[in-house]
């Protein structure tokens, strides 16, 4: 054994001697890392440079023997450049740029050594690590120059020099320096190759130069001002949004010098004194600037290093104004009546425009100048009044034209309001005259008639006696028939309207009768006449539902409780009772709800709930007790419970008592087996329910609601009750559709579909025949056959649906413009809490908000974060009392019992990066979805904490994040990358980042398929671990994506497909999620896209129908 060891040592010594005789003398540090390692790292320290040169072996480098090979790396990071100038063939020089100042080192792989005769390791990786010195200020060693060539100092005179610099595109270059391509803050590095020092492995710059130039001018690309007035450049434009491109310009010698510099812009107000005052804080802009209408703006550039003087400013003022004088930018026609109060009072606002001031106003021939306003208003003939913000007409019923003249720096602009006065009062004298004329004519006709009557007394008496005897005998034999006939005549006369409707209705085929209850044209006109209303929240601009201009006859109860539950009272002289619809009480509003029930003396409640299909139970706890409970000052006691026909309806009887007051009774009809939009699961007979209510109390207040907003099932009950009583008590009503239309327009109540309407009409017909109001037995028999055939056809059609998504297909089958619009109107009512409740539900958020240091961890202070489901740092390894993430966790199980965990949170700012990484590691997150592009992340002062280049590492406190690779599934819209996160001396955590680039903060993508592709890629890249959805505010885009997942994951969990119920779940976990109807519609579009094949298999028209409805609602170009 000892002999073998000696031979081995001799061999090693021989190898070392042989190595020295080869090429390794070019790398003095090489021997320390040669043996026994598959990879070795050569460490080099820098001084105070951002660029250094590093030496690597070339392909001609020999290691150990002539048969050894060195294979240079074919792929280098973007911050590495191979230097073309090189005097040694066995080495290569590379320039390395320290492009990420947050990293303390850079790593490159020179290549691989392959030794064919090695007895130890056949392959080794040659790695180089550059340790950057970030403590020194590089600008102290920089030489400024303003000449057309580099300064001719000792470094620049050397023949062995190499010049390294970044061009204006950010790319490293070692070509001859061209001053025409120079730019501000560019650094030019001079390196010297010394042929006498072949053992140098790292080179530092001999000199660093920085070009400077004269302060630039500010211009607009492709825009020539028409003139300059008082140092303001005038740009004429139409009164519409337009984007301009402000740039900094220098002369032709250096066209790119200021290409990467940014401008500041401030809006100016034009005053009546001709001054220009700054009214908004200056903000940084880059590349483009959008003008909304007209405006005066000041562009500023601050030049720190300029020829002649440092820290100087270039300022340019622009007025983007009208093309000609007296342009009308607002015009309105208003009709006024002398018996009505004017809804709009004509006025000229003083501070409407920043680019113009109110110069004068005129009404007909009366003119008032704003400069002389005090003097003019003292005149007794003045027709104007003035307050702090507007000049308005002092006339309750104006008739004429009001003109408001606003003076801009160039022309006047006008607002015009035309008032036309009309009268609708009739003269009482005229009416009396007409009545007297009619009485006179009537008396004359009677006299003429009396003169023409013949008189045959004997014959007349005989005929009368004979007739009486005949009728008496006949009636005695046909007594029952005649009685019934007379009763029919009485009913027909008493309810002529019902008979008229029935005679018309029975002639129609049920299948073809009114495809829409209220024609889509009605909603189409509302939407077309409504303006798109957007608001900003969480860094995103979202579209609000349209505000319908409808008369709402809502009666407000004590303490404004009706407003809290969105209550609407339906009252009418023809109704036997008061009908009330409301929202369902939440857990935190049950005390107020019971107080409202007691104070309003509501005796009956019809409650429609959901049933979970997996466990055949109602989805959530009811608000009523199973025994006795106290709700504030109200005691509620259940004393009787029974079922009607089946377990789908429960009747619960309660006593409710207010402290020291009388006890009242309440009956709740709990309906939890009716699947919305379905005929197969609609065993609820609304007629039988109505008869049951009549037995309980025939003159009570009835409240109807479902688990959220009143749904189509609640509206079916309501419309049936109101139609039945209205038609029975009001002869003028001949069509149930007119009642539905009036209720919708007067109370802003939602529509129903044709299926629900046919249920109502069937119940009406049954009621009218049972009450003997109608007696057309033949017509009723025909109708019953047609109705049964209609129902059977619907059932057969519904049975053909794919069973696992049947609730969704039922929804698509009956969706129309009215129903969709009604759903969108409810978005701003779901899980929206008042401030006092929010302070309790978001106590941690408000505590952070009050802390002057920790409040910086919140991106937007107007978005509270719920305590329930918030990120819990107490269980983390690196727990700190200062740790905070504005985010919430969603837990649920999918239809196939797969557990889904989604974290919705804000993209971190510089104060929350470490907390975010801590969350990723401790929650074992495997996938992160970032929904904001890089440009908007920067615009919102947030941070993209993931490195962009492969093998690039970012360090944040104890954590290092390194990009490992790009996923082959990446597209131009979606970037998928793999990263490693490592804490010092801890296990490496791997994570996939999916970064969406095509969803702007200003609007949702018009092409929904881009987001659907994102959904499919997320499914492909996730596992059982939690997933993070991040956007600026953590509620808009993130909430929309979470809603998409939740709907599709639970598509068959409940008996009804209720979009508001899905939204409620998301908002209960993440407050204020998905406030925009455009975001909500995007989520529904993805659901349609995901199940397109099954929709087409059932009815190919439904898919296209939905997207036509979406385009109408959102006013999208088709």
PECOR-V506890 format. One record per pair of residues at least 24 apart in sequence whose C-alpha atoms are under 8 Angstrom apart, sorted by the first residue. I is the first residue (numbers start at 0). J is the second residue. Records with the same first field share a line. If there is no record, write none. Layout:
I->J + J
This chain:
14->63
17->63 + 64
18->62 + 63 + 64
21->61 + 62 + 63 + 64
22->60 + 61 + 62 + 89
23->62
24->198
25->197 + 198 + 199 + 200
26->198 + 199 + 200
27->198
34->119 + 120
35->119 + 120
36->120 + 123
37->120 + 122 + 123 + 124
38->123 + 124 + 125 + 126
39->123 + 124 + 125 + 126
40->125 + 126 + 127 + 128
41->125 + 126 + 127 + 128
42->127 + 128 + 129 + 130
43->127 + 128 + 129 + 130 + 201
44->129 + 130 + 131 + 132
45->129 + 130 + 131 + 132 + 203
46->131 + 132 + 135
47->131 + 132 + 133 + 134 + 135 + 136 + 137
48->131 + 132 + 137 + 203 + 204
49->96 + 97 + 98 + 137
50->94 + 95 + 96 + 97 + 188 + 203 + 204
51->94 + 95 + 96 + 201 + 202 + 203 + 204
52->92 + 93 + 94 + 95 + 201 + 202 + 203
53->92 + 93 + 94 + 95 + 200 + 201 + 202
54->90 + 91 + 92 + 93 + 199 + 200 + 201
55->90 + 91 + 92 + 93 + 109
56->89 + 90 + 91 + 109
57->88 + 89 + 90 + 91
58->89
59->88 + 89 + 90
60->89 + 90
62->112 + 114
63->114
66->114 + 115 + 116
67->112 + 113 + 114 + 115 + 116
68->112 + 113 + 114
69->110 + 111 + 112 + 113
70->110 + 111 + 112 + 113
71->109 + 110 + 111
72->108 + 109 + 110 + 111
75->107 + 108
76->107 + 948 + 949 + 950
77->948
78->171
79->171
80->171 + 172
82->173
83->173
84->161
86->194
94->163
97->131
99->953
100->133
101->953 + 954 + 955
102->952 + 953 + 954
103->130 + 131 + 132 + 133
104->128 + 129 + 130 + 131
105->129 + 130 + 131 + 951
106->950
140->207
141->206 + 207 + 208 + 209
142->206 + 207 + 208 + 209
143->208 + 209 + 210 + 211
144->208 + 209 + 210 + 211
145->210 + 211 + 212 + 306
147->178
148->177 + 178
149->208
154->189 + 190 + 191 + 205 + 206
155->189
157->191
159->191 + 192 + 193
160->189 + 190 + 191 + 192
161->189 + 190 + 191 + 192
162->187 + 188 + 189 + 190
163->187 + 188 + 189 + 190
164->188
167->255 + 258 + 259
178->252 + 253
179->252 + 253 + 254 + 255
180->253 + 254 + 255 + 256
181->210 + 253 + 255 + 256
182->210 + 253 + 255 + 256 + 257 + 258 + 259
183->210 + 211 + 212 + 256 + 257 + 259 + 260
184->209 + 210 + 211
185->209 + 210
186->210
211->304 + 305 + 306
212->256 + 304 + 305 + 306
213->249 + 305 + 306 + 307
214->302 + 305 + 306 + 311 + 312 + 313
215->247 + 248 + 249 + 257 + 313
216->247 + 248 + 249 + 313
217->245 + 246 + 247 + 248 + 298 + 313 + 314 + 315
218->245 + 246 + 247 + 248
219->243 + 244 + 245 + 246
220->244 + 245 + 246
228->408
230->316
231->315 + 316 + 317 + 318
232->315 + 316 + 317 + 318
233->317 + 318 + 319 + 320
234->317 + 318 + 319 + 320
235->319 + 320 + 321 + 322
236->293 + 319 + 320 + 321 + 322
237->292 + 320 + 321 + 322
238->291 + 292 + 293 + 320 + 321 + 328
239->291 + 292 + 293
240->289 + 290 + 291 + 292
241->289 + 290 + 291 + 292
242->287 + 288 + 289 + 290
243->287 + 288 + 289 + 290
244->286 + 287 + 288
245->286 + 287 + 288
246->286
261->285 + 300
262->298 + 299 + 300
263->298 + 299 + 300
264->296 + 297 + 298 + 299
265->296 + 297 + 298
266->294 + 295 + 296 + 297
267->294 + 295 + 296 + 297 + 353 + 354
268->295 + 353 + 354 + 355
269->295 + 353 + 354 + 355 + 356 + 407 + 408
270->355 + 356
271->356 + 357 + 358 + 370
290->319
293->318 + 319 + 320 + 321 + 354
294->318 + 319 + 320 + 353 + 354
295->319 + 353 + 354
318->354 + 408
320->407 + 409
321->410 + 412
323->410
324->410 + 411 + 412
325->410 + 411 + 412 + 413
326->411 + 412 + 413
327->412 + 413 + 414 + 415
328->412 + 413 + 414
329->413 + 414 + 415
330->414 + 415 + 416 + 417
331->415 + 416 + 417
332->416 + 417 + 418 + 419
333->416 + 417 + 418 + 419
334->418 + 419 + 420 + 421
335->396 + 397 + 398 + 418 + 419 + 420 + 421
336->396 + 420 + 421 + 422 + 423
337->396 + 420 + 421 + 422
338->422 + 423
340->395
341->395 + 396
344->391 + 392 + 395
345->391 + 392 + 401 + 416
346->389 + 390 + 391 + 392
347->389 + 390 + 391 + 403
348->388 + 389 + 390
349->388 + 389 + 390
350->388 + 389
354->407 + 408
355->405 + 406 + 407 + 408
356->405 + 406 + 407
357->403 + 404 + 405 + 406
358->404 + 405 + 406
359->403 + 404 + 405
360->401 + 402 + 403 + 404
361->400 + 401 + 402 + 403
362->399 + 400 + 401 + 402
363->399 + 400 + 401
396->420
487->771 + 772 + 774
490->771 + 772 + 773
491->772 + 773
493->730
494->727 + 730 + 772
495->730
496->726 + 730 + 731 + 732 + 733
497->726 + 727 + 730 + 733 + 773
498->773
499->733
500->733 + 734
505->778 + 782
508->785
509->757 + 785 + 786 + 789
510->789
513->753
514->753
515->752 + 753 + 815
516->736 + 739 + 750 + 751 + 752 + 753 + 756
517->736 + 739 + 740 + 750 + 817
519->815 + 816 + 817
522->816 + 817 + 820
523->816 + 1111
526->1111 + 1112
536->1032
537->858 + 859 + 862 + 1031 + 1032 + 1033 + 1034 + 1035
538->939 + 1000 + 1031 + 1032
539->1000 + 1001 + 1002 + 1031 + 1032 + 1035
540->1000 + 1001 + 1002
541->1001 + 1002 + 1074 + 1075 + 1076 + 1077 + 1078
542->1075 + 1076 + 1077
543->1074 + 1075 + 1076 + 1077
544->823 + 824 + 826 + 1075 + 1076
545->824
547->747
549->744 + 745 + 746 + 747
550->744 + 745 + 746 + 747
551->745 + 746 + 747
552->745 + 746
553->746
556->595 + 599
557->595 + 598
560->591 + 592 + 595
561->595
564->592
567->746
569->746
573->724 + 725 + 728 + 729
574->721 + 724 + 725 + 728
575->697 + 698 + 724
576->697 + 698 + 699 + 700 + 701
577->699 + 700 + 701
578->700 + 701 + 702 + 703 + 717
579->700 + 701 + 702 + 703
580->702 + 703 + 704 + 709
581->702 + 703 + 704 + 708 + 709
582->704 + 705 + 706 + 707 + 708 + 709
583->704 + 705 + 706 + 707 + 708
584->622
585->622
586->622
587->836
589->622 + 630
590->630 + 631 + 632 + 633
591->631
593->630 + 633
594->632 + 633
597->633 + 655 + 656 + 657 + 663
600->663 + 700
601->665 + 699 + 700 + 701 + 702
602->664 + 665 + 666 + 699 + 700 + 701
603->665 + 666 + 667 + 668 + 699 + 700 + 701 + 702
604->665 + 666 + 667 + 668 + 701 + 702 + 703 + 704
605->667 + 668 + 669 + 670 + 701 + 702 + 703 + 704
606->667 + 668 + 669 + 670 + 703 + 704 + 705 + 706
607->669 + 670 + 671 + 673 + 704 + 705 + 706 + 712 + 713
608->669 + 670 + 671 + 672 + 705 + 706
609->671 + 672 + 673 + 674 + 706 + 1053 + 1054 + 1055
610->671 + 672 + 1053 + 1054
611->1052 + 1053 + 1054
612->1051 + 1052 + 1053 + 1054
613->1052 + 1053
617->671
618->1053
632->657 + 658
633->657 + 658
634->658
647->671 + 672 + 673 + 683
648->672
673->712 + 1054
674->806 + 1054 + 1055
675->711 + 712 + 806 + 810 + 1054 + 1055 + 1056
676->754 + 806 + 809 + 810 + 813 + 1055
677->797 + 806 + 809
678->790 + 793 + 794 + 797
679->794 + 797
685->716 + 719 + 759 + 762
686->762 + 763 + 765 + 766
689->720
707->829 + 1059 + 1060
708->825 + 1059
711->749 + 750 + 751 + 752 + 755
712->755
714->749 + 750 + 751
715->751 + 755 + 756 + 759
718->759
719->759 + 762 + 763
723->763
748->821
749->817 + 818 + 821
750->817 + 818 + 821
751->818
752->813 + 814 + 815 + 818
753->813
754->813
761->786
799->1097
800->1097
801->1093
803->1050 + 1051
804->1050 + 1051
805->1051
806->1050 + 1051 + 1053 + 1054 + 1055 + 1056
807->1050 + 1051 + 1055 + 1056
808->1094
810->1056
811->1101 + 1105
812->1101
814->1105
815->1108
816->1108
820->1112
822->1058 + 1059
823->1076
825->1059
826->1059 + 1074 + 1076
827->1074
829->1059 + 1062 + 1063 + 1066
830->1063 + 1066 + 1067 + 1070 + 1071
831->1071
837->863
840->865 + 866 + 867
841->865 + 866
842->866
853->881
855->910
856->883 + 884 + 885 + 908 + 910 + 911
857->884 + 885
858->905 + 908 + 1031 + 1032
859->1032
862->1032 + 1070 + 1071
863->1070
864->1069 + 1070
865->1068 + 1069 + 1070
867->1068
868->1068
870->918
872->918
875->917 + 918 + 921
876->921
877->917
882->911 + 914
883->911 + 914
884->911 + 914 + 915
885->1033
886->1033 + 1069
887->1068 + 1069
888->1068 + 1069
889->1065 + 1068
892->1048
893->1045 + 1048 + 1049
894->1048 + 1049 + 1050 + 1051 + 1052
898->1023
899->1023 + 1025
900->1024 + 1025 + 1026
901->1025 + 1026 + 1027 + 1028 + 1041
902->1025 + 1026 + 1027 + 1028
903->1027 + 1028 + 1029 + 1033 + 1034 + 1037 + 1038 + 1069
904->1027 + 1028 + 1029 + 1030 + 1032 + 1033 + 1034 + 1037
905->1029 + 1030 + 1031 + 1032 + 1033
906->941 + 942 + 943 + 1029 + 1030 + 1031 + 1032 + 1033
907->941 + 942 + 943
908->940 + 941 + 942
909->941 + 942
912->942 + 944 + 955
913->955 + 956 + 958
916->958
920->988
922->1025
923->1024 + 1025
924->990 + 1024 + 1025 + 1026 + 1027
925->989 + 990 + 991 + 1021 + 1022 + 1024 + 1025 + 1026
926->990 + 991 + 992 + 993 + 1020 + 1021 + 1025 + 1026 + 1027
927->990 + 991 + 992 + 993 + 1026 + 1027 + 1028 + 1029
928->992 + 993 + 994 + 995 + 1017 + 1026 + 1027 + 1028 + 1029
929->992 + 993 + 994 + 995 + 1028 + 1029 + 1030
930->994 + 995 + 996 + 998 + 1028 + 1029 + 1030 + 1036 + 1037
931->994 + 995 + 996 + 998 + 999 + 1000 + 1029 + 1030 + 1031
932->994 + 995 + 996 + 997 + 998 + 999
933->996
935->999 + 1000
936->1031
939->1031
941->1031
957->982 + 983
958->982 + 983
968->1016
971->996
972->996 + 997 + 1009
973->997 + 1013
991->1020
993->1017
1003->1077 + 1078 + 1081
1005->1115
1007->1081 + 1084 + 1085
1008->1085 + 1088
1010->1085
1011->1085 + 1088 + 1089
1014->1040
1034->1069 + 1070 + 1071 + 1072 + 1073
1035->1072 + 1073 + 1074 + 1075 + 1078
1036->1073 + 1078
1038->1065 + 1069 + 1072 + 1073
1039->1072 + 1073 + 1078 + 1079 + 1081 + 1082
1040->1082
1041->1065
1042->1082
1043->1082 + 1083 + 1085 + 1086
1046->1086
1047->1086
1077->1113
1080->1109
